[in-house]
């Protein structure tokens, strides 16, 4: 019975996600309004059916913050980029806190520092190039995007270091979440500030939905393997 509930919960998430992606591709506003808001509740339902420990309300707040961000996007507010950054940024900070807790329970690996340093430099280069897209048209976004980008880059490096130091399910899912989040954010910037190519929007949207699955799997695996 429990296994079937898990399958139903995961199936609901997959169904809502696929429906939301299709709605985005065919540009069906009504379908998007019905499908996208159901994605996070569906993945939350999956988390509640699969978890083996007590409900972590700090982690629940991560999903709630992402739900708020998704809702703001659906409202299509003018110049919404700065507004939607807030809930996503806070959710990254919370997950960054969890990842730091993970690192403290791992052995120190010197070679991992070199790898993460190189990755950080690459991400800073990407951030610099992204800022050049709107430095003249949206100068008010420069400082917020720099702060947002640096925090996400550091978080990404921590995820890489965690996986390098301890190859396990929870570090893998954390890494996949960070990669999906970075790809989603980069393609969001490319679509809204440089290339108005629908494919970029589809990729951004799809990776964002995938990131929700990865973050839930990270936390579930983390509870089983680290504690």
N, C-alpha and C positions, 0 to 999 in steps of 0.2 A: 504493500500500500504506500509506504514511504517512498520507495523507488519510483512508483508511478506518479506520485505527486511531484517529485523532482523533475521527471520527464515532462510533465504537463507545464510546470513553471518555466523550464528551459524552452520548451516548444512555443510557449506564449511569447517569450522574449524574441525568439527567432522570427516568429510570424509577424509581430509588430515591427520589428526592424526591417524585414524584407518589404513589408507593406509601405513603410515610411520611405524607404529608398526608391521603390517603384513610383510612389506618389511624387517624390522630388523629381525623378526623371521625366515623368509625363506632365509635371507641373500642375498637379491636381491639389488645389489649396484645401478643399474640404477633406480629402483623404489624409493630407499631411496633418491637419488639425485633429483628426481622429486617431491616427496611428502614432505620431511622434510622442505626444504626451503619455502614451501608454507604455513606452519602451522602458523607462526607468522604474515605474511601478512593477512591471513584469520582472525585471532583473532583481528588484528588491524582494519580490515574492520568491524568486529562485534562491536568493541568499538565505532567507528565513527558513526555507525548507531543507537546505543543505548544511547549514552551520552546525558545528558540533559543540561550540562553546556558547556562553551567554551573548545576547545581542550587544554589540559594541555600538553605542549611540554616537560616538565620534565618527565611526565609519559610516553610519547611517546618514550623518550630516553631510558627508561627501556626496552621497547620492542625491540628497535633498538640494544641495547647492548646484549640482549639475542640472537637476530638474528645473530650478529657478532660471539658470542660464538658458536652457532650451526654451523655456516659456518666453523669456525676453526676446529671443530670436524670432519666435513665432509672431510676436506682436509687431515686428517690423517697424520699430521706432527709428526715426531719423537719427543718423549718426550714432548708432547703437553700439559700435565697437567698444568704446570706453566703458559703457554700462555693463555689457556682457562679460567683460574681462574680470569684473569684481568677484562674482560667485565662483568662476572657474579658478581664479587666482587663489582664493581662500581654500578651495578644495585641494589644490596642489600643495599648499602649505601644510594642510593636515596630513596628506599622504607622505609628504617629505618628513614630517615628524615620525610617522610609522617606520619609514625606511631608515632613519637615523637610529631608531630603537633596534632595528634588524642588524645594522652594522656593528653596534656595540656588543652583539652576541656572536660576532664572527672573528676569526683570526685575522690579524693584520697581514696584508700581502703587498709588499713593496712594488712589485711589477704592476699591480693594479692601479697604482697612483699615476704611473707614466701613461698608461692607456687612457685613463679618465681625463688626464690633462690634455692629451691630444684631441680627444673628443670634445672637450670644453672649448678649446681654441677653434675647432671647426664650427661648432654651434655659434660661437661669437661672430665668426665670419658670416654665417648665414643670417644672423640677427642684424648685422651691419648692412648687408645687402637688402634685407627686407625694409629697413628703416629708410633707405634711399628711395624707396618707392613713393613714400608719402611725406618726405621731409619738407617739401615745398607746399603741398596741398593740405596736409593735416599736421602742422607743427605741434599742435596740442597733444598729439598721441605719442610723441617721441619719448618723453620721460616715462609715462606709464608702460609703453611697450618695452623699453629698455629694462625696467624693473621686472616686468612680467617675464621677459625673455631670459634674463639672467637667472631668476629663480627656477624657471623650467629647465634651463640648461644644467644648473647645479643638481637639481633633482634627477635629471637624466643621467648625469655622471655617477651619482650615488647608486642609481639602479644598475648601471653597467658594472660598477665596482662590486655590488652585492652579488650579481650573477657570476662575476669573475672569481670572487672569493668562495662562493658556495653555490655550486650548480644543483639547484633543487627546483621543485615545481613552483614554490612561491616566488623565488627570485626570477624565474623565467616569466611568470605572469606579470610581475612588476615591470620587468624590462619591456615586455610586449605592450603593456599599458602606456609606458612612457613613449615608446616609439610611435604608437598610434596617436597619442596626444600631440606629439611634436609635428607629425605629418599633418594631422587635422588642423592645427593652428597655422602652420606654414601655408597650407593650401587655402585656408581662409583668407590670409593676407594677400596671397597671389590673386585669388578670385576677386576680392573686393577693391584692391588697390592697383592692380596691374593688368591682368588678363581676364576679361569677361568671357571666359570659356566655360561652358556648362560642365565639361568633364572635371574641371578642377573642383567645382562645387560638389559634384557627385562623390569624388574621392574624399573630400573633406568631411562630408556628411557620413559616409560609410565608415571611415576610420573612427569617427567620433562614436558611433553606435557600437563598434567593436570594442572600443576602449572600456565601455561599461562592463562588458563580459569579462575582460581581462582583469579589471580592478576587483571585481567580485571574486573571481577565481584566485587572485592573489591573496585576498584577505582570508578566504576559506582555507587555502593551502597553508598560509602563514600560521593560522590557528592550530593546524594539525602537526606541522613539522618543526616549528620554532619554539613552541611553548610546551 
